[in-house]
Amino acid sequence: MALEELPLARAFTLLEPGPVVLVTTNDGRRDNVMTITWTMVLDFSPTFAIKTGPWNYSYAALANSKECVLAIPTVDLIDKVISIGTCSGQDTDKFDALNIARKPARNVRAPLLPECLGNVECRVVDILDPHGIIVLEGVTAWIDRERQERRMLHAVGDGTFVVDGETVDRRIAMRSKLPDGV
């Protein structure tokens, strides 16, 4: 094997985060949606983290309302995901311009995105300002079990995406480390 040095500034492409998500918010006047490619699950509970900051128009609504919806798109929505992420809600009503379906959530003002595989209504529990990390706690989760396409997107950070593929089941070998019910 021949290892080749990778510029340190590109090391993040080796450690791509969790799936791309769409984050919906409501600032008290209108809904907005943004694409987030830096996500993580914090443990076996419904606690998540996303990375964003004041450079994103939705950040103010997220920080002020302290709630959002994480919607999990699948590969068939990649063009819509990119369109959402490459325009600003500051000057565009993304729902109208991009024909994005939405429906009311149960416990937060931000809308659910029924085109997505899943949606998690969340409350903000912490904002780590120096790092732009928003810690979220899920309060209600939704899944479309009838949805045929289930492969999620993972952004590499260079304009390319990895798509979920084959599932390898090792639950029996890992049962001592998994929470009950998994």
C-alpha positions as CSV (number, residue, x, y, z in Angstrom):
1,M,0.0,0.0,0.0
2,A,1.2,3.4,-0.9
3,L,0.0,6.2,1.4
4,E,0.0,9.6,-0.2
5,E,0.0,12.8,1.9
6,L,-3.3,14.6,1.9
7,P,-3.4,18.4,2.5
8,L,-4.4,18.8,6.1
9,A,-7.1,21.3,5.0
10,R,-8.8,18.4,3.2
11,A,-8.7,15.9,6.1
12,F,-12.4,16.6,6.8
13,T,-13.3,14.7,3.6
14,L,-12.0,11.5,5.2
15,L,-14.3,11.8,8.2
16,E,-17.6,12.7,6.5
17,P,-20.4,13.2,9.0
18,G,-23.8,11.8,9.3
19,P,-26.4,12.1,6.6
20,V,-27.3,15.4,4.9
21,V,-30.4,16.8,6.5
22,L,-32.9,19.6,5.7
23,V,-33.5,21.8,8.7
24,T,-36.8,23.7,8.8
25,T,-37.4,26.7,11.1
26,N,-40.1,29.3,11.7
27,D,-39.1,32.7,12.9
28,G,-42.7,33.6,14.0
29,R,-43.6,35.0,10.6
30,R,-42.6,32.4,8.0
31,D,-41.1,29.0,7.5
32,N,-37.6,28.5,6.1
33,V,-35.5,25.5,5.2
34,M,-31.7,25.0,4.9
35,T,-29.5,22.1,3.9
36,I,-27.0,21.0,6.6
37,T,-24.2,18.6,5.8
38,W,-22.6,18.5,9.2
39,T,-24.7,16.3,11.5
40,M,-24.1,13.8,14.3
41,V,-26.0,11.6,16.7
42,L,-24.7,12.1,20.2
43,D,-25.6,8.7,21.7
44,F,-28.4,6.2,21.6
45,S,-30.9,8.8,22.6
46,P,-32.7,11.3,20.4
47,T,-29.9,13.9,20.9
48,F,-28.3,15.3,17.8
49,A,-25.9,18.1,16.8
50,I,-25.7,20.2,13.7
51,K,-23.1,22.8,12.6
52,T,-24.3,26.2,11.5
53,G,-23.9,29.8,12.5
54,P,-24.8,33.4,11.8
55,W,-23.7,33.1,8.1
56,N,-26.8,31.0,7.5
57,Y,-30.1,33.0,7.3
58,S,-32.0,30.3,9.2
59,Y,-29.6,30.5,12.2
60,A,-31.4,33.5,13.8
61,A,-34.7,31.7,13.7
62,L,-33.1,28.5,15.1
63,A,-31.3,30.4,17.9
64,N,-34.3,32.6,18.8
65,S,-37.2,30.0,18.5
66,K,-35.0,27.2,20.0
67,E,-36.8,24.7,17.8
68,C,-36.6,23.1,14.4
69,V,-37.3,20.0,12.4
70,L,-34.6,17.7,11.0
71,A,-35.9,16.2,7.8
72,I,-33.9,13.3,6.3
73,P,-33.9,13.4,2.5
74,T,-33.0,10.4,0.3
75,V,-31.0,10.3,-2.9
76,D,-33.9,10.9,-5.2
77,L,-34.2,14.4,-3.6
78,I,-30.5,15.3,-4.3
79,D,-31.3,18.1,-6.8
80,K,-33.8,19.7,-4.4
81,V,-31.4,19.4,-1.5
82,I,-28.7,21.2,-3.5
83,S,-31.2,23.9,-4.6
84,I,-32.2,24.5,-1.0
85,G,-28.6,24.8,0.1
86,T,-27.6,27.1,-2.7
87,C,-30.1,29.9,-2.2
88,S,-30.9,32.0,0.8
89,G,-34.3,32.3,2.6
90,Q,-33.4,35.9,3.2
91,D,-34.5,36.8,-0.4
92,T,-36.3,33.6,-1.5
93,D,-39.3,31.8,-0.3
94,K,-37.8,28.3,-0.8
95,F,-41.1,26.5,-0.3
96,D,-42.8,28.4,-3.2
97,A,-39.7,28.7,-5.4
98,L,-38.7,25.1,-5.2
99,N,-42.2,23.6,-4.8
100,I,-41.4,22.0,-1.4
101,A,-44.3,20.3,0.4
102,R,-44.8,20.9,4.1
103,K,-47.2,20.0,6.8
104,P,-47.6,21.2,10.4
105,A,-45.5,19.5,13.1
106,R,-47.1,18.4,16.3
107,N,-44.8,20.0,18.9
108,V,-42.8,22.8,17.1
109,R,-43.7,25.7,14.8
110,A,-41.3,24.6,12.1
111,P,-42.9,22.4,9.4
112,L,-42.4,18.7,8.6
113,L,-41.3,17.8,5.1
114,P,-43.4,14.9,4.0
115,E,-41.3,14.2,0.9
116,C,-38.4,13.1,3.2
117,L,-37.9,9.6,4.6
118,G,-38.1,10.9,8.2
119,N,-38.6,14.0,10.3
120,V,-37.6,14.7,13.8
121,E,-39.1,17.7,15.7
122,C,-36.4,19.1,17.9
123,R,-35.7,21.7,20.6
124,V,-32.4,23.4,21.0
125,V,-30.7,22.4,24.2
126,D,-27.3,24.1,23.7
127,I,-25.5,26.4,21.3
128,L,-21.7,26.1,21.4
129,D,-20.9,29.4,19.8
130,P,-17.2,29.2,19.3
131,H,-17.7,26.0,17.2
132,G,-21.1,26.7,15.6
133,I,-22.5,23.5,17.1
134,I,-26.3,23.4,17.9
135,V,-27.3,20.5,20.2
136,L,-30.8,19.4,19.7
137,E,-33.2,17.1,21.6
138,G,-35.8,15.2,19.5
139,V,-39.3,15.6,20.9
140,T,-41.3,13.7,18.2
141,A,-40.1,11.5,15.3
142,W,-41.9,10.6,12.1
143,I,-41.0,8.0,9.3
144,D,-42.6,7.2,6.0
145,R,-42.5,3.4,6.1
146,E,-44.1,3.2,2.6
147,R,-41.3,5.2,1.0
148,Q,-39.5,3.1,-1.6
149,E,-36.3,5.1,-1.8
150,R,-34.4,4.9,1.6
151,R,-30.8,5.6,0.6
152,M,-29.5,8.7,2.4
153,L,-26.9,11.2,1.2
154,H,-23.6,11.9,2.8
155,A,-21.7,15.0,1.7
156,V,-17.9,14.6,1.3
157,G,-17.4,18.4,1.4
158,D,-16.0,18.8,-2.1
159,G,-19.3,18.8,-4.1
160,T,-19.5,15.0,-4.2
161,F,-21.8,12.7,-2.2
162,V,-21.7,9.2,-0.9
163,V,-25.0,7.3,-1.1
164,D,-26.0,4.6,1.4
165,G,-25.6,1.2,-0.1
166,E,-25.7,-2.4,1.1
167,T,-26.7,-3.0,4.7
168,V,-24.4,-5.3,6.7
169,D,-26.2,-6.8,9.7
170,R,-24.0,-7.6,12.7
171,R,-26.6,-7.0,15.4
172,I,-26.1,-10.4,16.9
173,A,-22.4,-9.9,17.3
174,M,-22.9,-6.4,18.8
175,R,-25.9,-7.1,21.0
176,S,-24.0,-6.5,24.2
177,K,-23.3,-2.9,23.1
178,L,-26.7,-2.1,21.7
179,P,-29.6,-0.5,23.7
180,D,-32.6,-2.7,24.3
181,G,-35.1,-2.8,21.5
182,V,-32.6,-2.2,18.7
